[in-house]
Amino acid sequence: MAVLPDGDRQVLHKDIMSELSSRRESLGLTKDELRAAVDAIDQWIDDNAVSFNSAIPLPARTALTARQKVELFMVIVKRRWEVS
C-alpha cells in the first residue's frame, strides 16, 4: 500500500477540517500545519507497513488480507482511544 496521492491527501485534509469545524473543535494549528501532519502520518504509515505486518503472528500474518489487517488495526486503535 503506497502513500496517498496528493489529491487524496488534500481531500482528507479538507474533510478533517470540516469535521473539526462542525464539532467547533480548535486545533491550535494553521491549515498548513494540519496538512503537514496529514502528510507526515500518511508517510509514517507507509514507512512502517513492513514492521506492522511482521508484528502479526503466524498464521494470521499469511491468512489475513492486507485489508483485514488494517481493519483489525483500526478497530484496536478506536477501542484504545475510547477507553483512554
Secondary structure, DSSP 8 states (H G I E B T S, - for coil): -----HHHHHHHHHHHHHHHHHTT---S--HHHHHHHHHHHHHHHHHTHHHHHHHS-TTHHHHS-HHHHHHHHHHHHHHHHHH-
